[in-house]
Amino acid sequence: MKMDFSKMDFSEKGVYCLVFENLDCVIKVGKKGFFSFSEGFHIYTGSALGPGGMKRVKRHIDLSLKKDKKPRWHVDYLHLNSSFRLTWAVCAATSARLECELARGLGGDSVQGFGCTDCACKSHLFYRKDNPLSEVKGIFEALGLRAVVLEC
């Protein structure tokens, strides 16, 4: 299901994947240092289980569009870099902690240590050469989640 993000209820709790299309580049990510990114697509998995719920997703979308805040999370460095363009946010309402399940479902090529400082995962950022949107939606479905695709 695709929808305009201005019609989304961002007060719900949930999980999400941010899908970026990007050029070859090297980016400094705070204290983590420099990361090399191949041209293609990168998928970031996140959770929005705090009191703000999916407002976190809205913050990601706004940051990609406006580039007007200092980075708070690893993924913010992608939003702020001109080589990265947020193309979709795939969200699902849930109170279950499924962020790491999404990451395991994606698997494959990943950026080691990215976005996973508060869990035991190797990464929460994954690389694909080709458009991964149908794959991402399939992982949500496999977890019993109803994916909402926000075009950014």
MARLUMLO-252124 format. One record per residue (C-alpha): residue in three letters; x, y, z negated. Coordinates in nm, 3 decimals, decimal comma. Each point is the difference from the previous one (the first is absolute). Layout:
N
+--------+---------+---------+---------+
! residu !      c1 !      c2 !      c3 !
+--------+---------+---------+---------+
!    ALA !       X !       Y !       Z !
...
+--------+---------+---------+---------+
***
This chain:
152
+--------+---------+---------+---------+
! residu !      c1 !      c2 !      c3 !
+--------+---------+---------+---------+
!    MET !   0,000 !   0,000 !   0,000 !
!    LYS !   0,144 !   0,339 !   0,102 !
!    MET !  -0,121 !   0,321 !  -0,154 !
!    ASP !   0,084 !   0,365 !  -0,042 !
!    PHE !   0,196 !   0,037 !  -0,325 !
!    SER !  -0,205 !   0,308 !  -0,094 !
!    LYS !  -0,297 !  -0,236 !  -0,055 !
!    MET !   0,188 !  -0,240 !  -0,230 !
!    ASP !  -0,088 !  -0,027 !  -0,369 !
!    PHE !   0,343 !   0,047 !  -0,151 !
!    SER !  -0,119 !  -0,047 !  -0,359 !
!    GLU !  -0,004 !  -0,382 !   0,028 !
!    LYS !   0,295 !  -0,211 !  -0,116 !
!    GLY !   0,170 !  -0,219 !   0,257 !
!    VAL !   0,300 !  -0,106 !   0,203 !
!    TYR !   0,132 !   0,135 !   0,326 !
!    CYS !   0,253 !  -0,029 !   0,278 !
!    LEU !   0,143 !   0,304 !   0,174 !
!    VAL !   0,103 !  -0,069 !   0,360 !
!    PHE !   0,264 !   0,232 !   0,145 !
!    GLU !   0,132 !   0,017 !   0,354 !
!    ASN !   0,359 !   0,115 !   0,007 !
!    LEU !   0,314 !   0,069 !   0,200 !
!    ASP !   0,348 !  -0,134 !  -0,078 !
!    CYS !   0,132 !   0,202 !  -0,292 !
!    VAL !   0,193 !   0,006 !  -0,324 !
!    ILE !  -0,170 !   0,156 !  -0,303 !
!    LYS !   0,128 !   0,077 !  -0,348 !
!    VAL !  -0,256 !  -0,130 !  -0,250 !
!    GLY !   0,070 !   0,175 !  -0,328 !
!    LYS !   0,239 !  -0,187 !  -0,229 !
!    LYS !  -0,045 !  -0,322 !   0,205 !
!    GLY !   0,233 !   0,141 !   0,264 !
!    PHE !  -0,010 !  -0,026 !   0,377 !
!    PHE !  -0,224 !  -0,239 !   0,192 !
!    SER !   0,020 !  -0,082 !   0,371 !
!    PHE !  -0,331 !  -0,044 !   0,183 !
!    SER !  -0,046 !  -0,161 !   0,341 !
!    GLU !  -0,250 !   0,145 !   0,245 !
!    GLY !  -0,341 !  -0,161 !  -0,032 !
!    PHE !  -0,247 !  -0,021 !  -0,287 !
!    HIS !   0,043 !  -0,011 !  -0,376 !
!    ILE !  -0,272 !  -0,115 !  -0,239 !
!    TYR !   0,000 !   0,111 !  -0,362 !
!    THR !  -0,216 !  -0,180 !  -0,259 !
!    GLY !  -0,134 !   0,186 !  -0,299 !
!    SER !  -0,261 !  -0,005 !  -0,272 !
!    ALA !  -0,242 !   0,265 !  -0,117 !
!    LEU !  -0,116 !  -0,149 !  -0,329 !
!    GLY !   0,056 !   0,303 !  -0,222 !
!    PRO !  -0,264 !   0,250 !  -0,109 !
!    GLY !   0,022 !   0,191 !   0,332 !
!    GLY !  -0,072 !  -0,312 !   0,203 !
!    MET !   0,038 !   0,037 !   0,376 !
!    LYS !   0,078 !   0,370 !  -0,039 !
!    ARG !   0,356 !  -0,129 !   0,022 !
!    VAL !  -0,070 !  -0,099 !   0,362 !
!    LYS !  -0,138 !   0,347 !   0,068 !
!    ARG !   0,320 !   0,145 !  -0,147 !
!    HIS !   0,206 !  -0,215 !   0,240 !
!    ILE !  -0,208 !   0,113 !   0,298 !
!    ASP !   0,018 !   0,366 !  -0,103 !
!    LEU !   0,376 !  -0,021 !  -0,056 !
!    SER !   0,052 !  -0,147 !   0,348 !
!    LEU !  -0,206 !   0,279 !   0,155 !
!    LYS !   0,114 !   0,299 !  -0,206 !
!    LYS !   0,346 !  -0,107 !  -0,121 !
!    ASP !  -0,053 !   0,238 !  -0,290 !
!    LYS !   0,105 !  -0,191 !  -0,315 !
!    LYS !   0,323 !  -0,127 !  -0,147 !
!    PRO !   0,044 !  -0,380 !   0,025 !
!    ARG !  -0,132 !  -0,197 !  -0,299 !
!    TRP !   0,018 !  -0,358 !   0,134 !
!    HIS !   0,237 !  -0,171 !   0,246 !
!    VAL !  -0,265 !   0,010 !   0,274 !
!    ASP !  -0,025 !   0,379 !  -0,030 !
!    TYR !   0,339 !   0,027 !   0,171 !
!    LEU !  -0,155 !  -0,165 !   0,307 !
!    HIS !  -0,295 !   0,243 !  -0,002 !
!    LEU !   0,240 !   0,294 !  -0,010 !
!    ASN !   0,231 !  -0,121 !   0,278 !
!    SER !  -0,074 !   0,110 !   0,357 !
!    SER !   0,100 !  -0,344 !   0,138 !
!    PHE !  -0,299 !  -0,159 !  -0,180 !
!    ARG !  -0,368 !   0,050 !   0,086 !
!    LEU !  -0,277 !  -0,145 !  -0,216 !
!    THR !  -0,239 !  -0,166 !   0,244 !
!    TRP !  -0,239 !  -0,194 !  -0,227 !
!    ALA !  -0,086 !  -0,052 !  -0,362 !
!    VAL !  -0,169 !  -0,336 !  -0,056 !
!    CYS !  -0,187 !  -0,006 !  -0,332 !
!    ALA !  -0,222 !  -0,231 !  -0,200 !
!    ALA !  -0,191 !   0,060 !  -0,320 !
!    THR !   0,099 !  -0,240 !  -0,280 !
!    SER !   0,101 !   0,011 !  -0,362 !
!    ALA !   0,225 !  -0,305 !   0,048 !
!    ARG !   0,377 !   0,045 !   0,011 !
!    LEU !   0,052 !  -0,116 !   0,359 !
!    GLU !   0,278 !   0,233 !   0,115 !
!    CYS !   0,265 !  -0,273 !  -0,033 !
!    GLU !  -0,231 !  -0,254 !   0,169 !
!    LEU !  -0,022 !   0,237 !   0,297 !
!    ALA !   0,379 !   0,026 !   0,002 !
!    ARG !   0,038 !  -0,380 !  -0,007 !
!    GLY !  -0,256 !  -0,031 !   0,278 !
!    LEU !   0,197 !   0,238 !   0,219 !
!    GLY !   0,341 !  -0,153 !  -0,069 !
!    GLY !   0,257 !  -0,010 !   0,276 !
!    ASP !   0,234 !   0,288 !   0,078 !
!    SER !   0,006 !   0,237 !  -0,294 !
!    VAL !   0,195 !   0,288 !  -0,147 !
!    GLN !   0,155 !  -0,154 !  -0,313 !
!    GLY !  -0,079 !   0,176 !  -0,326 !
!    PHE !  -0,238 !   0,252 !   0,154 !
!    GLY !  -0,313 !   0,090 !  -0,197 !
!    CYS !   0,017 !  -0,289 !  -0,245 !
!    THR !   0,179 !   0,129 !  -0,308 !
!    ASP !  -0,291 !  -0,098 !  -0,226 !
!    CYS !  -0,037 !  -0,364 !   0,109 !
!    ALA !   0,204 !  -0,309 !   0,095 !
!    CYS !  -0,056 !   0,034 !   0,378 !
!    LYS !   0,300 !   0,041 !   0,230 !
!    SER !  -0,176 !   0,280 !   0,189 !
!    HIS !  -0,328 !   0,180 !   0,060 !
!    LEU !   0,111 !   0,136 !   0,340 !
!    PHE !  -0,006 !  -0,226 !   0,306 !
!    TYR !   0,114 !   0,042 !   0,359 !
!    ARG !  -0,175 !  -0,104 !   0,320 !
!    LYS !   0,115 !   0,070 !   0,353 !
!    ASP !  -0,359 !   0,006 !   0,129 !
!    ASN !  -0,327 !   0,144 !  -0,129 !
!    PRO !  -0,087 !  -0,197 !  -0,318 !
!    LEU !  -0,353 !   0,131 !  -0,062 !
!    SER !  -0,184 !  -0,326 !   0,077 !
!    GLU !   0,252 !  -0,195 !  -0,213 !
!    VAL !  -0,053 !   0,238 !  -0,294 !
!    LYS !  -0,380 !  -0,026 !   0,027 !
!    GLY !   0,032 !  -0,380 !   0,012 !
!    ILE !   0,197 !  -0,006 !  -0,325 !
!    PHE !  -0,268 !   0,208 !  -0,172 !
!    GLU !  -0,265 !  -0,244 !   0,127 !
!    ALA !   0,205 !  -0,301 !  -0,116 !
!    LEU !   0,000 !   0,153 !  -0,350 !
!    GLY !  -0,378 !   0,037 !   0,014 !
!    LEU !   0,016 !   0,379 !   0,037 !
!    ARG !  -0,209 !   0,219 !   0,230 !
!    ALA !   0,256 !   0,217 !   0,178 !
!    VAL !  -0,083 !   0,359 !   0,092 !
!    VAL !   0,231 !   0,147 !   0,263 !
!    LEU !   0,061 !   0,373 !  -0,019 !
!    GLU !   0,152 !   0,149 !   0,315 !
!    CYS !   0,243 !   0,273 !  -0,097 !
+--------+---------+---------+---------+
***
